[in-house]
Amino acid sequence: MDSPWDEDPMDTTSRDVEWSRISSDFTNVGYREGITAGKEAASQEGFNDGFANVGVPIGRELGLLRGVTSVLLSFLKVTPDVPEHDRMLAEVQDISSQLSKVRFSDIMPRDLEAEQHAREHLEAEGEELDVHEDLAAKRDMEGIEDMLASLSAGNGKIRGESARPTPEDVQALKSRLGILSNRLALDINWSC
């Protein structure tokens, strides 16, 4: 038979086999596209939730603290007649220095639910939870930055290793800023 038109109309076996193959192929394609669409929808929902409920509030608070610190530094630089000026200026400069070392990754809460979910899926496949390559490279770079920052200015020796700032450290800095602004009788709106 040179042409499909030359087939024996009574031979349904080859047509049934072909129909089954095509049906199976479309089912598989539909399944894969459904999985992809589901992952995209869940990923977008997760991103939206994380952005609105974690990223924005933390970023806003850190930006607010840095902005208030900048305002206090500027205020103290133009008003040298403030009582205890030098001590307060040193305090604000220290707070500013500490805030400049805070990274978003230092104060962002871990997503324990997502980590547990990933562990369960990987354990089912017989694998262990591994750090994503990009995240591992970022952590390595941050480690190098921390090491370089800990070098002393004069002798090139490494000072004692310091821990990264925590959310509690940031709250302590916020408290210190609040005390300073109250002592300077500055009304700062912390809810911007």
PLY file of the C-alpha trace (Angstrom):
ply
format ascii 1.0
element vertex 192
property float x
property float y
property float z
element edge 191
property int vertex1
property int vertex2
end_header
0.00 0.00 0.00
1.50 3.25 -1.15
-1.18 5.59 0.11
-3.42 5.73 3.18
-6.32 5.63 0.75
-5.26 2.19 -0.34
-5.91 0.77 3.17
-8.34 -2.00 3.60
-11.49 -0.42 5.08
-12.01 -3.54 7.15
-8.53 -3.24 8.82
-9.36 -1.16 11.91
-6.43 -2.39 13.97
-3.88 0.07 12.57
-6.35 2.96 12.89
-7.13 2.01 16.49
-3.43 1.83 17.33
-2.81 5.21 15.71
-5.82 6.73 17.46
-4.63 5.40 20.83
-1.15 6.85 20.25
-2.51 10.27 19.26
-4.95 10.26 22.18
-2.15 9.35 24.59
0.12 12.07 23.17
-2.58 14.76 23.59
-3.35 13.55 27.11
0.33 13.76 28.07
0.70 17.23 26.55
-2.45 18.41 28.34
-1.22 16.97 31.64
2.19 18.68 31.31
0.58 22.00 30.41
-1.81 21.66 33.35
1.09 21.02 35.74
2.98 24.02 34.32
-0.07 26.29 34.59
-0.67 25.14 38.17
2.94 25.80 39.16
2.86 29.24 37.57
-0.37 30.16 39.34
0.93 28.94 42.71
4.28 30.65 42.16
2.62 33.96 41.35
0.35 33.68 44.37
3.36 32.85 46.58
5.34 35.75 45.17
2.45 38.17 45.69
1.98 37.03 49.29
5.72 37.15 50.09
6.15 40.53 48.44
3.17 42.15 50.18
3.49 40.53 53.59
7.24 40.10 54.00
9.36 42.02 51.49
7.60 45.37 51.45
7.11 45.75 55.23
10.69 44.75 56.03
12.14 46.89 53.24
9.99 49.84 54.26
11.06 49.58 57.90
14.75 49.31 57.04
14.45 52.26 54.64
12.60 54.28 57.27
15.29 53.58 59.87
18.04 54.61 57.47
16.10 57.74 56.52
15.53 58.74 60.16
19.21 58.17 60.86
20.11 60.43 57.96
17.73 63.13 59.23
19.20 62.95 62.74
22.75 63.16 61.36
21.83 66.20 59.27
20.03 67.84 62.17
22.97 67.36 64.53
25.46 68.63 61.96
23.63 71.95 61.58
22.80 72.42 65.26
26.06 72.11 67.23
24.59 73.95 70.24
22.38 70.97 71.23
23.15 69.71 74.77
25.34 66.58 74.68
25.82 67.21 70.94
29.04 65.24 70.52
27.74 62.18 72.39
24.45 62.17 70.42
26.28 62.67 67.11
28.56 59.72 67.92
25.50 57.64 68.81
23.73 58.45 65.52
26.92 57.76 63.54
27.22 54.37 65.27
23.59 53.54 64.48
24.12 54.63 60.87
27.21 52.43 60.59
25.37 49.42 61.99
22.34 49.96 59.75
24.58 50.16 56.69
25.74 46.60 57.41
22.23 45.15 57.54
21.26 43.11 54.50
17.70 42.20 53.65
18.70 38.53 53.93
19.78 39.15 57.54
16.35 40.18 58.72
14.03 38.31 56.37
12.26 35.47 58.21
12.91 31.96 56.95
10.01 30.29 55.17
9.94 27.14 57.31
6.78 25.85 55.61
8.40 26.02 52.15
11.59 24.38 53.44
9.60 21.53 55.01
7.59 21.08 51.81
10.78 20.91 49.75
12.30 18.40 52.18
9.25 16.14 51.95
9.32 16.11 48.15
13.06 15.51 47.99
12.95 12.77 50.61
10.23 11.03 48.59
12.66 11.06 45.66
15.57 9.91 47.84
17.44 13.22 47.73
18.50 15.75 50.35
17.61 19.44 50.51
20.37 21.28 48.68
21.02 24.98 48.51
20.21 26.49 45.11
23.37 27.40 43.14
22.52 31.11 42.92
21.75 31.31 46.63
24.95 29.43 47.49
26.99 31.81 45.30
25.33 34.82 46.95
26.09 33.45 50.42
29.70 32.80 49.43
30.04 36.38 48.15
28.47 37.75 51.33
30.95 35.68 53.36
33.84 37.21 51.42
32.37 40.69 51.94
32.07 40.01 55.68
35.65 38.80 55.83
36.93 41.88 53.98
34.89 44.17 56.22
36.43 42.58 59.30
39.99 43.38 58.22
41.54 45.98 60.47
42.80 49.16 58.85
46.42 49.07 59.93
47.92 45.65 60.26
45.98 43.49 57.82
45.05 40.97 60.51
41.55 39.66 60.72
39.66 40.73 63.82
37.30 38.38 65.58
34.53 37.09 63.37
31.31 38.95 63.96
27.81 37.60 63.54
25.43 39.03 60.97
22.78 41.44 62.27
19.48 39.91 63.37
15.93 41.27 63.37
16.38 41.84 67.11
19.47 43.96 66.42
17.47 46.09 64.00
14.72 46.56 66.59
17.36 47.62 69.15
18.69 50.20 66.65
15.12 51.44 66.12
14.71 51.82 69.88
17.97 53.77 70.12
16.80 56.07 67.31
13.49 56.60 69.08
15.25 57.57 72.31
17.53 60.00 70.47
14.67 61.62 68.55
12.69 62.03 71.80
15.70 63.62 73.51
15.99 66.04 70.60
12.23 66.71 70.81
11.76 65.61 67.21
8.39 64.13 66.34
9.11 61.25 63.98
6.28 59.32 62.39
7.43 55.68 62.51
4.45 54.38 60.53
5.20 55.88 57.11
0 1
1 2
2 3
3 4
4 5
5 6
6 7
7 8
8 9
9 10
10 11
11 12
12 13
13 14
14 15
15 16
16 17
17 18
18 19
19 20
20 21
21 22
22 23
23 24
24 25
25 26
26 27
27 28
28 29
29 30
30 31
31 32
32 33
33 34
34 35
35 36
36 37
37 38
38 39
39 40
40 41
41 42
42 43
43 44
44 45
45 46
46 47
47 48
48 49
49 50
50 51
51 52
52 53
53 54
54 55
55 56
56 57
57 58
58 59
59 60
60 61
61 62
62 63
63 64
64 65
65 66
66 67
67 68
68 69
69 70
70 71
71 72
72 73
73 74
74 75
75 76
76 77
77 78
78 79
79 80
80 81
81 82
82 83
83 84
84 85
85 86
86 87
87 88
88 89
89 90
90 91
91 92
92 93
93 94
94 95
95 96
96 97
97 98
98 99
99 100
100 101
101 102
102 103
103 104
104 105
105 106
106 107
107 108
108 109
109 110
110 111
111 112
112 113
113 114
114 115
115 116
116 117
117 118
118 119
119 120
120 121
121 122
122 123
123 124
124 125
125 126
126 127
127 128
128 129
129 130
130 131
131 132
132 133
133 134
134 135
135 136
136 137
137 138
138 139
139 140
140 141
141 142
142 143
143 144
144 145
145 146
146 147
147 148
148 149
149 150
150 151
151 152
152 153
153 154
154 155
155 156
156 157
157 158
158 159
159 160
160 161
161 162
162 163
163 164
164 165
165 166
166 167
167 168
168 169
169 170
170 171
171 172
172 173
173 174
174 175
175 176
176 177
177 178
178 179
179 180
180 181
181 182
182 183
183 184
184 185
185 186
186 187
187 188
188 189
189 190
190 191
